[in-house]
Amino acid sequence: MTPRFAWIALLVFLAVTIAGVLVNRPTRVLGAGAPPEEFSAGRAVSTLTRLLGDQRAHPTGSAANLEVRARLEGELQRLGLEPRVFRGVSCGKYALCAEVENVVAEIPGRIRAPAIGLAAHYDSVAAGPAAADDGAGVAALLEIARALHHGPALERSLWLIFTDGEEMGLLGAQALAKERELLRKIGLIVNVEARGVRGPSLMFETSSPNDALISRFAASAVRPVTSSAFYAVYKRLPNDTDLSVFRRAGLPGINFAFLGGTAHYHTPQDDLAHLSHASLQHQGEQALSLVRELLEHGVPESRHDAVFFDVLSLGVVHTSVPLFRAAALLLVLAGGFLLWRALGRDGAQVRPGARWAAASAGAGVLLAVAASVPLDLGLRARGSLEQPWPANGPWITAAAASVTLFALAVMARVWRRRYDARGAFLGVWGSLLALTLLVAAAMPEAAYLFAVPALAATVFGALLPTAYGARALPWAVLGTAVANAVIWAPIAGLSYDALGVAIPSLWAALTALLCFPLLPLATLFDDGARPKQLYALGAAGLIATLFAVATPARSAENPARVNLGHHTDLDTGKSRWLLEATSVPPELAAAIPFVPNSADDYPWYGAFLVAKFQAPAPPHPRPAPELGLDAESSGSDGRRLELSFTAGDPDALAVSLGFPVSARVRVSVDGEPAALLDVGSRSVLGVVSPGRRRVRLSVLTADRSPLKIRIAEIASGLPPSAKPYAALRDGLSTASQTGDILAVSRDLSF
């Protein structure tokens, strides 16, 4: 193996890595003139445009949401379907309750049950119009229904399910899960979601077990993008979608979502202008092809969890976890034997080099993570990591990658005389086998990330003890590195969409795992007194770091998330500005004297979101909510209060109630048991868009002393006096989630 071959191998590795990052980015879009039985993003966007109307935000219970729901029913009727609306009060784990309106429609097939369910949610957050999350999903369902109508008669029924209240804590799905008669007709749910405005549609979640379901998905997938490694991580996180509710109700299911452009997620920029038609096309094609497969073959019966991944979006490799573990053990045993043979008769000389090479790779990974800490600290001091997807994100990833390559090169140079290219390859081979065994035991769904390059190393490494050993070594190095790039490059590309750059050390670790099979090539570069390549890597890392620190973190495409609020305390008559943000943007700091809001722990912006800053504000009259005591009784379990309230403004976004944590209250809303969240000194419950109706509360408290309750009413928008400040924010900052609010509150005792 020569230095010339090493440079060629590096270029090939780089080309495969770039292809692995970019290959799953969708580009295909079918227009309105596409064949009627195919999914067309052009037709779906036209449908979505009609659904969204003037693109107002339409959170659950709002007048705008009622209009979207009416237009949705109209679209279903245009397809010749008969929509049904399921109404009911639902309370979720995020301490929010709402009256939700779910829309369902059946496309009847020859076999009516078990049917296939196809789900999306039609509500939005209060800050934006939700063209992608999940208007694109709703439009995809309607386009799928239209495409199926132009095909042969369905073998099985398909239920279109449009849930309400997803953004408020999966409230619509929870209400629908109680409709046992409906759920008995459905055998499996395909859920369509979004957590961004562009990028490939990722099949990221299934029910468990899932081996037969994955087999059906693999048979039908169109340019699939998927990984059981993502699912293994996702199911250990607290994240939920409507599918989570249906799974808990006993239905198997599968989840699709696109994740790119997450800086626009849950903001006013989640609009038609920013929605990628290619992403909608990819998502619709994936869902339609899977639905057709399931309608033809029925609900698969899975027995085990699966290990699965796509290979450059060409197809899906999959097997069950038990079979994968057996194969991984066989690979480790066979690879270990062949590695022992490759050490040969001169193993006493080669074996130490292999050990030093493995140690060099491990030390390089640790050094890379450690070297990213100063980068992390510098970026945090600069404010660049206040959001996961800042404008300087590409520079941050470039800096972390450059620092990692420099760290790996440093370790290779420090121990360069202890191993040659052969010893380095054997060290890499052994490391891959060891990692395969460890990860297969702890998290088998992710072990393929090491098993595939370990298999490549074993296949090529088997030639080393033969007469072709000297000629086989370069191809063993290149083959292992390319196999590693094919597996890890798509993971790195999707990780940016999924996680952003909030943790630079994570990017250092990903880069190290991607690049460490290149270690044998490092032995072939300049071994003189002046390591030019090492200097070049160090300079690249320094330049990228300087650019990452110096480049602004905010831009129109990557704005900071900043919510403004106006709050009036009805007991004191005082008003103030509220700011829900990580820090005060400079443009606002110059206009409003914000100070930390450390004395106020009430979650004005939702169950978890306490306003971090406040400032005095001019008054703005608002109608007040009313809370009254209807009845009271005492028993062995404490005091029971029957309360009721009405919103002062029928267009209020929510009314929240805060009880002292020490009172240990239990509450039901209109007869529905409600979970409360402890935030600071209060247990908090919110009722979303109560409108003009009187909401009944049943409160049980173990405390027999007077119960102090804070009632706060939240409306969307800002007073006229805030318009200049909102204009200052626009551009480099944007509202998100709950958005800007008008709040009034009073404290009462009962």
N, C-alpha and C positions, 0 to 999 in steps of 0.2 A: 504494500500500500504506500503510495507516494503522496507528497504534498499536493501535487496537481489533482490527484484523485480526491483528496480531502476537500479541496475547493469545489470541485464538481459536485461532490456529495452534499456539501453545505448548500449549494445553489438548488439542488434537487429537493433537499429537505425544506428549504425556504419556500420553494414553489408549491410543494404539497401542503405546507402549513397555510399559506395564503389561500389556496384553493379550498382547504378544509374549513376556513373561517367564512369564505364567501359563497361556497357552492350552494348552501341551503337558503340563500336570500331569494325570495320569489320575484320573478319579473313578468311572468305570463299573466295577461289580462284578456278575457274574452268580452267582446262588446255586445250590444243589444242584438246584433244580427247573428249570434252564435246559434248552432242547432238547438231546437227547443228542449231536447232531452239532456242537454249539458248544462252545467252550472255557469252562469255568466255574471261576473262582477259588475258589468255595465248595467244589466237589468237590476241587480241587487241594489246598486247605488241609487238608481232611479226610485226604487221602492223605499229605500231609506230616506231619501230626500222628501218624499211625501209624508213619511211617518214623523219626521222631526219638525216639519213645518218651518216655523221661524227660528228653529234651533235654540229655543229657550231651555234652560235647565228644567228637568221635570222629576224632582224627587217624589217619593211616595206620598200620596195624599194631596199633592198640589193640584191646582186647576190645570196646569200644563200637563201633568201626568194623566189626568182624566182625558184630556184631549188626545194624547198619544194613544191611550188605550182605546178610545173610540175609533181612531184612524186604523189601529191594528185590527180591530174587529171588522172594519170595512174592507181591509186588504184580504182577510180570510174569506169574507163573503164573496169578494171578486173571484176567488179561486173555487167557488162553489162549495165552501165548507160552512159548517154551522158552529160558530164559536160559542162556548159556554163560559160564563164568568163565575168563579168561586170567590165569595167574599167572606171575610172573617177577621177577628182580632188576633194578632200574633205577637208574642213577646220572645225576644232573642237573648242570647248570652251576653250581648253587649249593652244590656240594661236599656233597651229601647223596645217600645211596643207601638204597633200601628194597626190600623184597619187596612188590609191589603185586598187587592183585586187581581186574582190570577186568571189568565185566559187560556183555555185549552180547546183543541179541536181535533177530531179524529179523521184520518184518511182511512176508510175501511178497506180491509183486505179479505182474502178468502178465509183466513184464520184470524178470528177476532182477538184471541188471547192465547198465550201471552204475546202482547204487542211490543213494539219498540217505541220508546219515548225519545223525543228530540227536544232539548230544552235550551232556553236562553232567557235572560231577564230584560224587561223593558224599562225599568226605572233608571234614574240617573242620580249622581250626587248633586248637591245643591249648587256646586260651583261651575258645572259645565253641562253641555248638551249631550254628552255620551254617544257621539257618533260611532266610536269604536267599542267602548265599554258601556253597554253591550248592544248598541244599536246595530252594529255590524252583525252580531249574532242573530238578532231578530230578523234582519233583512236576509241573512243566510238561510234561516229556517223557511221563510216565505219563498225564496228562490228554489230551495230544495223541493218544497211542496209543489211548486209550479213545474219543475223538471220531472218529478215523478208522475205528475198528471199526464205528461206527454209520452210516457213510457208504457210498458205493458201493465196489465192489472196487477195489483200488489198481492203477493202470496200471503202476507201478514199485514195486520193493521199498523199504522203509524200514528202516534199521538204527538201533536205539536203542543208544547208546554211553554207558555210565556209567563214567567213569574214576576211578581211585584215585590218591592221591599228588599231586594238582595243587598243593596248598598247600605241598608240600615241594620244588617245583621242576619241575612238569609231569611227574613221574616215570611216572604211569600212561599218559599219552599217548605218552611216549617208548617205553615198553615195547610199546604197541599198534602203534606205527609200524613195529615190526619184524615184525609179523604180516602179511607180504606177501600171503598168500593172502586174508586178510580185506580188506585195503586195495584189492586188485585188483577187488573186487566193488563198491566205493564210488566214486562219481564226484564227490561234493561233500559238504562238512560244513557243517551249520548248528549253531553253538555258542551255548549259552545260559548266561550268566554274571550275576554281580552284584558291584557294589563299593559297596554301601550297602544300605539296607533300604526305600527308597521312591523315588518319582520316576518319570519316564517311562522306558520301555524305549528306549534309544538304540541305533540301528544304527551302530556306531562303527568297524567294521573289516571289511575284506574281503581276499581274495587279490588279486593283481595279475597280469595285467590284469583289469578288472572291469566294463567297459561293458555287456556283455550280462547279467551277473549283476545289476547295478543296474537294468537295464530290467525284469527279472523281479521284483525287489523292489518297484519302483515300481508295477508292475501289480497287485501283491497287497497292498500295505501298508495297514494299518488304523490311521488316525491316526498317520502316520509321524513320527518324530523322528530326524533324521539330518543329516549334513553332511560333505562331503568335506574341509572345513577341519579338522574334528576328526580325521579319518583321516590327513590330511597331517601333523598334529602328532604323533599317536599313533605312527605308524610311524617317527618320528625319535627316539622315547623307548625306553628299555631295557625297558619293560613287556612282559609276555608273558601269553598264556592258552594253553589246550590247542590252540586254533586255530593258534597259531604253530608248534607241532610238526607238525600235520597239513599245514600249508602247506609246511613244509620237506620233508615226505615226498612232495610233489608233488600234493596234493589242493587244489583251489580251495575257498573257504569264505567264510562270512559270520558276523559276531559280533553278538550282542545283549547288552545289560546295562543295568540301572538303577543310578543313581549317587547318588541322594539319601540323606540321613541317614548320610553317611559317617562321622560321629562314632561310630557303632555298628559299623562295619565291623571284622571280626576281633576282636570283644570279646564278653563274655558277653551283651551286649545285642542281639546278632544272634540273636534268639530269636523265637518265634511271636508274642509280645506286641507286638514292634516291627515286624514285617513288614507292609508295606502290601499289602492284598488287591487294591487297585486297580492297584498296580504289577505284581503277579503276573498279573492279568487282562490288562493291556496287553501284557506280555511274551509271555504265552501266545497271545494273539490274533495278535500279529505273527509268531511262529514258526509257528503252525498255518497261517495264510494263505499264508506263503511256502512251507512244505513242500507244501501242496496244489498250489500253482502249479508247483513243481519236479517233483512226482510226475506231474503231468499232461503237462508239456512237456519234461521231461528236463533234463539238465545243459547250461546255456548255454555257448557257446564265445565267450569274450571275446577281443578283439584289442587293445584300448587301455584305459588307465585312464580313469576318468570323473570329471567334475565334477558334483556332485549336492548338493541341499539340499531340505528340506521348506519349504513356505510355510505357516506357522502351523498345521502338522499337517494341512492339507487335502489335500496331495498332494506328490509328489516331482518336482522339475524336474531333468533330467539330460541330459547329452550327453558325448561323448568329449572327452578333453583336446585332440586335434588340432583338432576342430571348434570347441571353446571358444576356443582360441588364435586361430583364424582369425576367429571372431566378435568376439573382444575387439579384435583389430587393426582390423577393419572399424568397430567402434564408436568406437575412438579416432580413426581417420581421419575418419569422418563427424562425430563430435562435435567434433573439432578444427576442421573446416571450418565447421560451424554456429556454433561459438564465435567464430571469426574474423568471420563475418558479423554475429553479434550485437554485436560491438564497434562496427560501423557506421562511418559516415564520421567520427564524432567519436571514433574510436579513440584518437587522441593524448591525449584527456582521460580516456577510460574505462579504457584499458589500464593506466596506472599504478595506478588504484584497484583493478583486479582483482588486480594483482601485490601491492599492499599488503594486500589482503584475504587472499590465499593465505598471505602471510608472517605475517599476524596469526593465522590459524588454526594454522599450524605452530608459531609461537612460543607460542601458548596451550597446545598439546599438551606442548611441552617444559617450559613453566612448571608445568603441572599435575603432570607427573612429578617435577619438582624439588621442588614444594611438598609432595608426598607423602612426601618423605624425612624431614622432622621428625616427621610422623605415624608413620612406620615406626620411627624411633629411640625415640620415646616409648612406643610399644606394646611394643617389644622390651625396653626397660628395665622395663616393667611386667610382662613375662612373658606378654603376650597373644598372641604369635605363636609360642609353643612348640608349638602344634598348629594345623593348617590350618583347623579348623572350631571356633573357640572360641565360648563363649556370647555374647560381645559381637561376633560376626561381622557381624550386620546393622548395628550402629553403625559398625563399621570400613568397611563398604562405603558407608554413607551419608556418612561423613566423607570418604572418598576421592572420591566423586561430587561432594559439595558443594565440596570444594577445587578439583576440576577445573572445575566450572562457574564458580567465582570466577575462576580463572586465565584461562579463555576470555573472560570478561566484562572482565577487566582489560586484556587485549590489545586487545579490541574498543574499549574506551574510550580507550586510549593513542593508537590510530591512527584514531579515529572520524572525524576531519575529512579523512582521506585517501581515503575511499571512501564511496559511498552504498549503498543497498540493492541497486541494479542491479550496481554494481561488486563488492559482496560476493558476490552470487550467481555472477557470472562467475568470480570467484576460486575459489569452492567447486567449480563445474563443472570448471574446468581442473584443480584438484587431484585430483578424482575420476578424471578421464581419465588423468592421469599415474600415479596409484596403480594403476589397472587395468592399464596397460601394464607397470609394473614388477613387480607381483605375478604377472601372467600369465606373465611370463618366468621368475621365480624359483620360484614355488610355485603352479602353475595351479589346483590343487584348492581354494585359498583365495581366488582372485582374484574369484570371484563376489561376495564381500563388498563390493567396490568397484564391480564392473561393473554390478550391479543399480541402485544409486543413480545411477551415471554414466549409465545408460540413461534413467532417469527425468529426470535433468537435461537430457539431450540432447533428449528428446521435448518437454518443456515449453520448453526454451531455444530450440528451433527457431522458436517463435512470437514471440520478442522482436524480431526485425527487421521484423516485419509491422506492420500498422496496429493490431493487437490487443496490441502489445508492452506498453503500460502496464498493461492489464488482465491480461495473461498473467503478469507478474512475480510477483504474490502467489501464484498457483497453482503457478508454477515452484518457488518457495521451499518452499511447503507440500508439494508432490508429492515433491520430492527428499528433504525431511526425513522424510516418512512412509515412503517406500521404504527409506531408511536404517534407520529404526526397525524395520520389518518384518524386515529382514535381520539387524541387529545385536542387537536386544533378546533373541531366543531364545539367541543365542550368549552374551550376558552372563549370562542366567539359568542356563544349563547350566554355564557356567564356574565358578560358585560351587560347584556340586556336584562338579565335576571337580577344581578346583584349590584351593578354599577361599580364605582371605584372607591367606595367608602372605606375599604380596608386594603391599602396598598400591599400589605404583606400577603394577602390572599393572591394577588396578581403575581407577586414574587414566587410564591409556592407553585402556582399554575405554570408559570414559565419554566421553573426548574423541572417540574415533572414532564413537561413537553420536551425539554432540551437535554436532559442528562444522558440519554443514549448516545449523544454526540461526543462523549468523553474520549473515546479512542482517537478521534480526529485531532484532539488537542495535542496529542503526542507527536504529531507530524509537522506542526507549525514551528516557526522560528524558535530555535533552542539556544540562541546566542545570548550575549550579555544584555542586548536591548530588545526586549519582547515587544515588537511593534504592535502585534495584534492586541496584546493586553492593554497597551497605552490607548489604542484606538477604542476599545470597548469602554475603558474608563472615561475617555473624553466624551463618547456618545452618551454614557450614563449621566455625566455631569451636565452636558448641554440639555438633554431631555429634562433633567431635574430643574434646571434654571428656568426653562420654558414653562414647565408645569407650575412652578411657584409664581412666576411673573405674569402668566396669562390670566386674565380675569376669569373668575368662576361662573359669572353670570353673563347671559346673552339673551337675545330675543328667542332663540331656539332652545336655550337651556336656562329658563328663568328660575330665580329663587321662589320658594313657596311662602307667601306672606298674606295672611288674612287680617283685615282690619275689622274692628268692631266698635260699636257705640253702646255703652251700658249706662242705664239710669237706675239708681237705687231709689225705689219709691218710698222707702222709710225715711231717708235723709234728704231726698230731692236732688242729690248730687249726681252729676254725669261725668263720664270719663271715656277716653279712647282706650281700646284694648288692641293688642297686637299679638297675634299667634304666629311666631316665627322663631327661627333659631337665633337670629340676631337682628338688630334694627338696621334696615338698609340705609346707606348714607343719605340718599335723597329724602327719606322720611325723617331721619334724625335731624336734619337741618330745619325741618318745618314743624315738628312736634317734639316737645321735650319728654320723650319716653324715658321711664325709669323701670327697673326690675319690679315685677309684680309678685314678689316673694310672699307677701302677706295674704294673698288671695289664692286659695287652692280650689276654687269652684270651677268645674269643667264647662266653661261657656261654649266651647267649640265642639262639644260631644263628649262621649263617655270618658275619653282619656285626655282630651286636649285642653289643658289649662293655659290661659293667656299668659305669655311670659313677660309682657311689658304693658305698662299703662301710662296714661297722661291725662291731665284735666281736659274736659271737653265742654262745649256749650250745651245747654239743655236742648232736648228734642222731644216734645210731648208724644207719648205713645199710649194706646189703650192698655189697661192693666188686666191681667188674668184674675179670675175670682176662684177662691178655694173656700169651700164651706163644709161644716160638719152636719151630716144628715142623721147620724145615730151613734151611740156609744154604749158599750157593754164591757163587763169585766168577768173574768173567769180564772181558773187555775193557771192557764197559760199566759195571762197578762191582759192588757187592755185591747179591745178591738174597736177601731174607729171606722165608721162608714163615712167616707168623704166623697166629694164630687167637685169637679172644677170645669170651668169653661175658659177658652182663650179669649183675650181681649180683642185680638185681631184674627178674623176667620182665616186669613192667609198665613198665619204663623207657621214657621217651619217645624217648631216643636215646643212643647212645654215640659220643663224638667222639674223634678222635685228632689230636694236634698234633705235627708234625715240624718241626725247625729249617728255616727258609727256605734256609739255606746248604747243606743236604743235597741239595737239588734232587731230591726223591723222585718216583717214579712209582708209582701204586698201582692195584691191581685188587681188587674186592670180589666174592668168590665167582665169580671169572673175568670179571667185568664191569669194563672200564676206568673209572676214576673221576677226575673233575676235582677238583683241590684249589684252595682259595682262600688266598692269602697275607693273613693278618691280623696286623699287628704283626710279631713276630719268628718267627711260626710259619705253616707251611702246614697247613691244617686240613681234615679230612674227617669227616663225620658219617654214622653208620648209624642209620636211624630204626627204632624199635621192633624190636630184634633178637629179643626174646622169650627163649625158652630154647635157641634153636639156637646152634650154634657157627659163628661167622662167620669165613671164611677170607680172609686178606689176603696178597697178593703185593706186596712192596715192593722196588723197585729204587732204589738210591742210588749216586750217583757218589762219595760220601764213604766212604772205607774205614775211618775211625775209628768207634768205637762210636756207634751211632745213638740219640739221646735222644728218647723218645716220651712225650708226656703222654696218658694215657687218662682220660677224664672221662665219667661216667655222669650223665645228666639224667633226673629223674623229675618228673612234674607234681605240684603241690601244695606245701604248706608244713608244717613240723612244728607240733605243738600249741602250742608256745611263741609262734608267730607269729600265732595267731588274733586276739589283741587289736590287733596292728598292721594286719592285713588289714582288721579292722573299722573302724579309723581311716581307712583309705584309701577304703573303699566310700562311694559317694555322689558326691563331687566328683572322684574318680579311679577308674580301672578297669584291670583287667588287659587285655592285648591280645597278639595274635600267639602267641608261645610261652607266654605266661601265667606264673604263679608256678612256681618250680622248686625242687627239691631236687637238689643236685649234690655228687658226691664225685669226687676226682681223685687220681692218683698219677703220678709220673714214673719211667720205667724206661729202661734202656739195653740195647741188643742189639748 
